[in-house]
Amino acid sequence: MTRALRKARHGAVLTFVLAGLMCGTFTVRLPALADRLRLPESSVGLALLGWGVGALLTMQIMRVVLGRAGSRGVLRAAVPLCAASLVLVALAPTFPALVAATALFGMAFGAVDVGMNAQGSLVERAYGRPIMIGMHAGWCVGAISAGLLGTAAIALGLSLTTHILLVALISAPAALALSRTHLPDRAPETGAARESGRARRRLPGVVYLLGAITFAAFMVEGVVADWNGLYLLGTLHASEAVAALGYPVFEAGMLVARLGGDRLRGRLGARALIALSGGATALAFLAVIAAPVTAAAVAGLFFVGLAVATISPMALSLAGTATAEPGPAIAQVSAMGYAGLLLGPVVIGFLSASASLRLAMGVAVVLGVVIAAAGRLLPTSRTEIVPLRASARDGGEEPHLPLAA
């Protein structure tokens, strides 16, 4: 294992940490921003929708951009832009300005998300063994750190603008430093070579199956993120302090699973682990909605996080081996996943208005069963890491990305 490859792995993990920190900071300080602008919940929802739509649009564009600029080039530009757009969110003086700023932040973050997963896939294939789930643990570390830093900023009396400016001032130069550790992608095609490669860039059906799995997993995560607090407060009558524990406990479960997920994948294989994780997600969420007391529901959220945590990283890892160039496939799977993240809370809101929140959250149980079934449909030949040849492992300029067997 070369020093350059170890640096590339550490750089990829820290890029995930940085992305989690920026996105987590946005989430943590959004209530303060809404309070400053005196926004109702419906307006906050529109701002979040702008973020999600912006991310989805960029992810579709990334199918083309990654093939030309590569993940290293995308990250070099997108992470500093993400930090800059986060500052625009903090400085937004009016609601229309906030919507525009959150849309720009979503667009920049969409490029970061796809770029870091494509880089992670490249590093994983250079290693020749599963390491993607561990990289996604970096995201959890960043998100948890954002929450702790946000709490500290509030305790110290820092203004919203000062807090976000500090995060941005740390993130931008850190991103430029990390870009030096990233592996180079395949040299971009030009002219006749690009023309002859069109057929190769058509995505195989397995990419859309992986996208459907990611859609369901992200939808489960969105249900927990947006509705667990209201469920604990309104249905189980927990105190606000106890209800606030739900999401951190869920994230803690995800972090634990992702720290050991690659070893588990190595033993069971991706196909079996996705199916097992989907079934476990269904059972854990069933325990949450059947829980008679708050303590049992909060404990159940830990196990939901434990179960669902490895699904989307594995799907993105497999997408990176489904085609000769991992970027477009990862962009497609990411876009489908974010669609689930946006749609999930809306579906739960509609169903809870028609029936009850407890019944509506049963959708997550169904999604777990769907993931388990879809995992069994994955072809065995698409669930192994396809190593790069030695030149890529050594940090050469043109990695060879063979088709999965």
Disulfide bonds with the S-S distance in Angstrom:
none
